[in-house]
Amino acid sequence: MAAKKQDQEQVKQKPEPKSQRPDLRPADLLAAAAYMTDIVPNGCLYHVWRVALVAEHVANSLLPDEATAVFYAGLVQDVGTVGAYKHISQYASLQKQMDDPLIRSHPRRGAALLDWLPGMSESAKLVRSHHEWWDGRGYPDGKVAREIPTGSQILLAVETMDSAGCFQSKSNMVEGLRRLAVFTGHAWSKEVWAGVVGSVEDSAFYQSIMDPTGIQPLLSAMLDKRPLPHELDCAEGLERIFHVFAALVDAKDPATSGHSLRTARLAEGLARHMGLSKAEVTTAYRAGLVHDCGRLGVPTPILRRSGRLNEEEMGLVRKHAQMTMRVMSCIPSSPEMARIGEIAGHDHERYDGTGYPDRLTGENIHILSRILSVVDAFDAMTSATSYKHLLSPRFAVIRLKQAAGSQFDPKVVDAMTDAVENRVLEAEPIAA
């Protein structure tokens, strides 16, 4: 009887198991998509992360019930700018922003993309109005005063502060606040500016914001504190966010629109045809969606040029593979996301070791990277763009066979040939 009582006591004292962090969280992936918008040439790294964190900090005192919506709106506020010829922070004035049609319409495009994500409608409304001015001179809708959500005003004020360099040092903050105060009553309300200035009293928070090494831990903690709406924080939401990557790559270079989705479908089908596990088939699809996300870091004029590139320009294009891995590893607590990025980033490795970025050879290249390499090339050859004419699947397979053993894994080429000949990979086409 005593022994039984002791056993019961041990059960009571046994600690509850800690909840396991998911291998891949939708919030982490969304943060990576946001990070991607800042790797553009002459961009402002961590710009949207800083804006999201500071805007949440300000919103905590001004409208605490909406702080989560403000945070996620800040995180993805710039997705609509992808494809512009320079980063939003490089436009020195409101007029220069208004003169660029793509920038002037980016709040609408960003809001539309957010609206496609379940549970993000409130953040979408804030994004649509985050460049409206209190005096009516803003864009895209010319709203005025109380027509503009307070959360949108906070985003505009904080984004303006970041573009002015306020978060680089304490002295910059003091000087920046002095210079930007004149916009009160014009760009934002007196109440919003008072909330911004009042938030600066939290010196420890702003010291962390000013430290580039402190941004990532701050963001990870905020993603824990402010979970996504449950409609998006789920398996379906995760897949939708993966498709956001493909949509942003399409926006960067519309001439190749649909390539990421077609590559993902082909990679998924070929991985399944080769007998890979269900998990790896899923990874093949996801890696296909993100495999070109590093292209956002390549100058837009180079990507859109139809003529032959010189060696220096080709070097810039090749850097997209490393940038893809960098984007997908920006949240250290998400190793699965980094693994997908590594698979995607190695799709330009060659079987003979002369590829990039790491000059891997043969079986040292992940099997999914070898699959991506083949289907990426196949889609490029069989999809018409403004740059070239398409080949038939039959002739594309001949080209693949010619490069087997040098550029491509012969086993993967054989599997691709069989799949094409037996129409295993046929799917509804995605227009280029």
C-alpha positions as CSV (number, residue, x, y, z in Angstrom):
1,M,0.0,0.0,0.0
2,A,2.9,2.3,0.9
3,A,4.6,1.5,-2.4
4,K,1.4,2.3,-4.4
5,K,1.1,5.6,-2.6
6,Q,4.7,6.5,-3.4
7,D,4.1,5.7,-7.1
8,Q,1.1,8.0,-7.1
9,E,3.2,10.8,-5.5
10,Q,5.9,10.4,-8.2
11,V,3.3,10.6,-10.9
12,K,2.0,13.8,-9.4
13,Q,5.5,15.3,-9.1
14,K,6.4,14.4,-12.7
15,P,6.7,17.7,-14.6
16,E,4.4,18.3,-17.6
17,P,6.2,17.7,-20.9
18,K,7.2,20.9,-22.6
19,S,5.3,21.7,-25.7
20,Q,7.4,21.1,-28.8
21,R,8.1,24.0,-31.2
22,P,6.7,22.9,-34.6
23,D,9.4,22.1,-37.2
24,L,8.1,24.9,-39.4
25,R,5.9,27.7,-38.1
26,P,3.8,29.9,-40.4
27,A,4.9,33.0,-38.5
28,D,8.6,32.2,-39.1
29,L,8.0,31.7,-42.8
30,L,6.0,35.0,-43.0
31,A,8.9,36.7,-41.3
32,A,11.3,35.3,-43.9
33,A,9.0,36.5,-46.7
34,A,9.2,40.0,-45.1
35,Y,13.0,39.8,-44.8
36,M,13.1,38.9,-48.5
37,T,11.6,42.4,-49.4
38,D,14.7,44.1,-47.8
39,I,17.4,42.2,-49.7
40,V,16.9,44.2,-52.8
41,P,19.9,46.1,-54.1
42,N,20.6,49.2,-52.0
43,G,17.9,48.0,-49.7
44,C,17.7,48.6,-46.0
45,L,18.3,45.3,-44.2
46,Y,15.9,44.5,-41.4
47,H,13.8,47.6,-42.3
48,V,10.4,45.9,-42.1
49,W,11.5,43.9,-39.0
50,R,12.4,47.1,-37.2
51,V,9.2,48.9,-38.4
52,A,7.1,45.9,-37.2
53,L,8.8,45.8,-33.8
54,V,8.7,49.5,-33.1
55,A,5.1,49.9,-34.4
56,E,4.0,47.1,-32.1
57,H,5.8,48.9,-29.2
58,V,4.0,52.2,-29.9
59,A,0.6,50.5,-30.5
60,N,0.9,48.8,-27.1
61,S,0.1,52.1,-25.5
62,L,-2.1,53.8,-28.1
63,L,-4.3,50.8,-29.2
64,P,-3.3,47.6,-27.3
65,D,-6.2,45.6,-28.7
66,E,-4.9,46.1,-32.2
67,A,-1.2,45.7,-31.5
68,T,-1.0,42.2,-33.1
69,A,-2.6,43.5,-36.3
70,V,-0.2,46.4,-36.4
71,F,2.8,44.2,-35.9
72,Y,2.0,41.9,-38.8
73,A,1.0,44.8,-41.0
74,G,4.4,46.3,-40.3
75,L,6.1,43.1,-41.1
76,V,4.6,42.7,-44.6
77,Q,3.9,46.4,-45.4
78,D,6.4,46.4,-48.3
79,V,5.4,43.3,-50.2
80,G,3.7,45.5,-52.8
81,T,7.0,47.3,-53.6
82,V,8.6,44.2,-55.1
83,G,9.6,44.9,-58.7
84,A,10.3,48.6,-58.1
85,Y,13.7,49.8,-59.3
86,K,14.8,50.8,-55.8
87,H,13.9,50.1,-52.1
88,I,11.1,52.2,-50.7
89,S,13.5,53.8,-48.2
90,Q,15.5,55.3,-51.1
91,Y,12.6,57.6,-52.1
92,A,13.6,60.9,-50.5
93,S,10.2,62.6,-50.5
94,L,6.4,62.0,-50.8
95,Q,6.5,63.5,-54.2
96,K,9.2,61.1,-55.5
97,Q,7.1,58.2,-54.2
98,M,4.0,59.6,-55.9
99,D,5.9,59.9,-59.2
100,D,6.6,56.2,-59.3
101,P,3.4,54.4,-60.3
102,L,4.5,51.1,-58.8
103,I,5.3,52.7,-55.4
104,R,2.2,54.8,-55.5
105,S,0.0,51.7,-55.9
106,H,2.0,49.3,-53.6
107,P,-0.3,49.7,-50.6
108,R,-3.2,48.3,-52.7
109,R,-1.1,45.4,-54.0
110,G,0.2,44.6,-50.5
111,A,-3.2,44.7,-49.0
112,A,-4.6,42.4,-51.7
113,L,-1.9,39.8,-51.1
114,L,-2.6,40.0,-47.3
115,D,-6.3,39.6,-47.9
116,W,-5.5,36.3,-49.6
117,L,-4.1,35.0,-46.3
118,P,-6.8,33.8,-43.9
119,G,-7.2,35.9,-40.8
120,M,-5.2,38.9,-42.0
121,S,-8.0,41.2,-43.1
122,E,-7.3,43.7,-40.3
123,S,-3.6,43.9,-41.1
124,A,-4.5,44.3,-44.8
125,K,-6.6,47.4,-44.0
126,L,-3.7,48.9,-42.2
127,V,-1.3,48.2,-45.0
128,R,-3.7,49.7,-47.6
129,S,-3.7,53.1,-45.7
130,H,-0.1,53.2,-44.3
131,H,1.0,55.9,-46.8
132,E,-2.1,58.1,-46.4
133,W,-1.3,61.5,-44.9
134,W,-3.4,63.3,-42.2
135,D,-3.8,66.3,-44.4
136,G,-5.0,64.2,-47.4
137,R,-1.8,64.4,-49.5
138,G,-1.0,60.7,-49.2
139,Y,-1.8,57.7,-51.3
140,P,-3.3,55.5,-52.7
141,D,-6.9,56.7,-51.7
142,G,-6.3,60.3,-50.6
143,K,-7.8,59.7,-47.2
144,V,-7.8,62.5,-44.6
145,A,-7.6,62.8,-40.8
146,R,-9.8,60.3,-39.0
147,E,-10.5,58.3,-42.2
148,I,-7.0,56.9,-41.7
149,P,-6.7,54.1,-39.1
150,T,-4.5,54.9,-36.2
151,G,-2.5,51.8,-36.8
152,S,-1.7,53.0,-40.3
153,Q,-0.5,56.3,-39.0
154,I,1.7,54.5,-36.6
155,L,3.2,52.5,-39.4
156,L,3.9,55.6,-41.5
157,A,5.5,57.4,-38.6
158,V,7.7,54.5,-37.7
159,E,8.7,53.8,-41.3
160,T,9.6,57.4,-41.8
161,M,11.8,57.3,-38.7
162,D,13.6,54.2,-39.9
163,S,14.2,55.7,-43.4
164,A,15.5,58.8,-41.6
165,G,18.1,56.7,-39.7
166,C,16.5,57.2,-36.3
167,F,17.2,53.6,-35.3
168,Q,20.9,53.7,-36.1
169,S,22.1,55.4,-32.9
170,K,20.9,57.4,-29.9
171,S,22.1,60.7,-31.4
172,N,20.3,59.9,-34.7
173,M,17.1,59.3,-32.7
174,V,17.3,62.6,-31.0
175,E,18.0,64.5,-34.2
176,G,15.5,62.5,-36.2
177,L,12.7,63.2,-33.7
178,R,13.5,66.9,-33.8
179,R,13.4,67.0,-37.7
180,L,10.3,64.8,-38.1
181,A,8.2,66.7,-35.6
182,V,7.3,69.2,-38.3
183,F,5.2,66.5,-40.0
184,T,2.8,66.3,-37.1
185,G,-0.6,67.5,-38.3
186,H,0.4,66.8,-41.9
187,A,1.5,63.2,-42.2
188,W,0.1,61.9,-38.9
189,S,-1.9,63.2,-35.9
190,K,-0.6,64.9,-32.8
191,E,-1.8,61.9,-30.7
192,V,0.2,59.4,-32.8
193,W,3.3,61.5,-32.6
194,A,3.0,61.9,-28.9
195,G,2.7,58.1,-28.6
196,V,5.9,57.7,-30.7
197,V,7.8,60.2,-28.7
198,G,6.6,58.7,-25.4
199,S,7.7,55.2,-26.4
200,V,11.3,56.4,-26.7
201,E,11.5,56.5,-22.9
202,D,12.0,52.7,-23.1
203,S,15.7,53.1,-23.7
204,A,16.4,49.4,-23.3
205,F,14.0,48.5,-26.1
206,Y,15.5,51.0,-28.5
207,Q,19.0,50.0,-27.7
208,S,18.1,46.5,-28.9
209,I,16.5,47.9,-32.0
210,M,19.7,49.9,-32.8
211,D,21.9,46.7,-32.4
212,P,21.8,44.7,-35.7
213,T,22.6,41.6,-33.7
214,G,19.7,42.2,-31.4
215,I,17.0,42.4,-34.1
216,Q,16.6,38.7,-34.8
217,P,16.1,37.7,-31.1
218,L,13.7,40.5,-30.6
219,L,11.7,39.4,-33.6
220,S,11.6,35.7,-32.6
221,A,10.4,36.7,-29.1
222,M,7.7,38.9,-30.7
223,L,6.5,36.0,-33.0
224,D,6.1,34.0,-29.8
225,K,4.3,36.8,-28.0
226,R,2.0,37.7,-31.0
227,P,1.0,34.5,-32.7
228,L,-0.7,34.7,-36.1
229,P,-4.5,34.5,-36.3
230,H,-5.5,30.8,-35.9
231,E,-6.9,30.7,-39.4
232,L,-3.3,31.3,-40.7
233,D,-1.4,29.5,-37.9
234,C,-2.1,26.1,-39.3
235,A,-1.1,23.6,-42.1
236,E,-3.2,25.3,-44.8
237,G,-1.8,28.7,-43.7
238,L,1.7,27.5,-44.0
239,E,1.2,26.4,-47.6
240,R,-0.4,29.7,-48.5
241,I,2.6,31.6,-47.2
242,F,4.9,29.4,-49.3
243,H,2.9,30.5,-52.3
244,V,3.5,34.1,-51.3
245,F,7.2,33.5,-52.1
246,A,6.2,32.5,-55.6
247,A,4.0,35.5,-56.0
248,L,6.7,37.9,-55.0
249,V,9.2,36.3,-57.4
250,D,6.6,36.7,-60.1
251,A,6.3,40.4,-59.2
252,K,10.0,40.9,-59.4
253,D,10.1,39.6,-63.0
254,P,6.7,39.3,-64.6
255,A,8.2,37.8,-67.8
256,T,8.8,34.6,-66.0
257,S,5.5,34.6,-64.1
258,G,4.3,31.2,-63.0
259,H,7.8,29.6,-63.2
260,S,8.1,29.0,-59.4
261,L,4.7,27.3,-59.2
262,R,5.3,25.2,-62.3
263,T,8.7,24.2,-61.0
264,A,7.2,23.2,-57.7
265,R,4.5,21.0,-59.3
266,L,7.1,19.3,-61.6
267,A,9.5,18.7,-58.6
268,E,6.6,17.3,-56.5
269,G,5.6,15.0,-59.4
270,L,9.1,13.8,-60.2
271,A,9.9,13.2,-56.5
272,R,6.8,11.1,-56.2
273,H,7.6,9.2,-59.5
274,M,11.1,8.4,-58.1
275,G,9.5,6.8,-55.0
276,L,10.6,9.4,-52.5
277,S,8.8,9.6,-49.1
278,K,5.7,11.6,-48.7
279,A,7.6,14.1,-46.5
280,E,10.3,14.6,-49.2
281,V,7.7,15.0,-51.9
282,T,6.2,17.8,-49.8
283,T,9.6,19.4,-49.4
284,A,10.3,19.2,-53.1
285,Y,7.1,21.2,-53.7
286,R,8.0,23.8,-51.1
287,A,11.6,24.1,-52.3
288,G,10.2,24.7,-55.8
289,L,8.1,27.5,-54.7
290,V,11.0,29.3,-53.0
291,H,13.9,28.3,-55.2
292,D,14.2,31.7,-56.9
293,C,13.3,34.0,-53.9
294,G,17.0,35.2,-53.9
295,R,16.3,36.8,-57.2
296,L,14.8,39.7,-55.3
297,G,18.4,40.6,-54.4
298,V,19.3,40.9,-58.1
299,P,19.0,44.4,-59.8
300,T,15.7,44.5,-61.6
301,P,17.1,45.9,-64.9
302,I,19.5,42.9,-65.1
303,L,16.8,40.4,-64.5
304,R,14.5,41.9,-67.2
305,R,17.2,42.4,-69.8
306,S,16.6,40.2,-72.9
307,G,20.1,40.4,-74.3
308,R,23.2,38.6,-73.2
309,L,24.7,39.5,-69.8
310,N,28.4,40.2,-69.2
311,E,30.4,38.3,-66.7
312,E,29.9,40.9,-63.9
313,E,26.2,40.9,-64.4
314,M,26.1,37.1,-64.5
315,G,28.0,37.1,-61.2
316,L,25.2,39.2,-59.7
317,V,22.6,36.8,-61.0
318,R,24.4,33.8,-59.6
319,K,24.3,35.4,-56.1
320,H,20.6,34.7,-56.0
321,A,21.3,31.1,-54.9
322,Q,23.2,32.3,-51.8
323,M,20.5,34.9,-51.1
324,T,17.8,32.2,-51.3
325,M,19.6,30.3,-48.5
326,R,20.1,33.5,-46.6
327,V,16.4,34.3,-46.7
328,M,15.3,30.8,-45.6
329,S,17.8,30.8,-42.7
330,C,17.0,34.2,-41.3
331,I,15.2,32.6,-38.3
332,P,17.8,30.4,-36.6
333,S,15.1,28.6,-34.5
334,S,13.6,27.2,-37.7
335,P,16.2,24.6,-39.0
336,E,13.5,23.0,-41.3
337,M,13.1,26.3,-43.1
338,A,16.9,26.5,-43.5
339,R,17.0,23.0,-44.8
340,I,14.4,23.8,-47.5
341,G,16.4,26.9,-48.3
342,E,19.6,24.9,-48.7
343,I,17.8,22.4,-51.1
344,A,16.4,25.3,-53.1
345,G,19.7,27.2,-53.1
346,H,21.6,24.3,-54.5
347,D,19.5,23.8,-57.6
348,H,22.3,25.4,-59.7
349,E,24.9,22.9,-58.6
350,R,26.1,20.7,-61.4
351,Y,26.7,17.0,-61.2
352,D,30.3,17.4,-62.3
353,G,31.0,20.0,-59.6
354,T,31.3,23.1,-61.8
355,G,28.0,24.7,-60.6
356,Y,27.3,27.3,-57.9
357,P,27.2,28.4,-55.2
358,D,29.2,25.7,-53.4
359,R,30.6,23.6,-56.3
360,L,29.1,20.4,-54.9
361,T,29.5,17.2,-56.9
362,G,27.4,14.1,-57.6
363,E,25.7,12.5,-54.6
364,N,27.0,15.3,-52.4
365,I,24.1,17.4,-53.9
366,H,20.9,16.6,-52.1
367,I,18.6,14.5,-54.2
368,L,15.8,17.1,-54.1
369,S,18.3,19.7,-55.4
370,R,19.2,17.4,-58.2
371,I,15.5,17.0,-59.0
372,L,14.9,20.8,-58.8
373,S,17.9,21.3,-61.2
374,V,16.3,19.1,-63.9
375,V,12.7,20.4,-63.6
376,D,13.9,24.0,-63.4
377,A,15.7,23.6,-66.7
378,F,12.8,21.7,-68.2
379,D,10.3,24.4,-67.4
380,A,12.7,27.1,-68.6
381,M,12.9,25.3,-72.0
382,T,9.2,24.5,-72.3
383,S,7.6,27.8,-71.2
384,A,7.4,30.8,-73.5
385,T,8.7,34.1,-72.1
386,S,9.4,37.5,-73.6
387,Y,13.0,36.4,-73.7
388,K,12.8,33.3,-75.8
389,H,10.7,30.7,-77.7
390,L,9.7,27.5,-76.1
391,L,10.7,23.9,-76.9
392,S,8.4,20.9,-77.0
393,P,8.7,18.5,-74.0
394,R,10.2,16.0,-76.4
395,F,13.1,18.3,-77.4
396,A,13.6,19.5,-73.9
397,V,14.1,15.9,-72.8
398,I,16.7,15.5,-75.5
399,R,18.6,18.6,-74.1
400,L,18.4,17.1,-70.6
401,K,19.9,13.9,-71.9
402,Q,22.7,15.7,-73.6
403,A,23.7,17.3,-70.2
404,A,23.3,14.1,-68.1
405,G,26.4,13.3,-66.2
406,S,27.8,16.9,-66.5
407,Q,25.0,19.3,-65.5
408,F,22.4,16.8,-64.3
409,D,22.3,13.5,-62.4
410,P,21.8,10.8,-65.0
411,K,19.3,8.9,-62.8
412,V,17.1,12.0,-62.4
413,V,17.2,12.6,-66.1
414,D,16.2,9.0,-66.8
415,A,13.3,9.4,-64.3
416,M,12.3,12.7,-65.9
417,T,12.4,11.1,-69.4
418,D,10.2,8.3,-68.3
419,A,7.8,10.7,-66.6
420,V,7.5,12.9,-69.6
421,E,7.1,10.0,-72.1
422,N,4.4,8.4,-69.9
423,R,2.8,11.8,-69.2
424,V,3.1,11.4,-65.5
425,L,3.9,15.1,-65.0
426,E,1.1,16.5,-67.0
427,A,-0.7,19.3,-65.1
428,E,-2.9,22.3,-65.8
429,P,-0.5,24.9,-67.3
430,I,0.4,28.1,-65.5
431,A,0.6,30.9,-68.0
432,A,4.0,32.6,-68.3
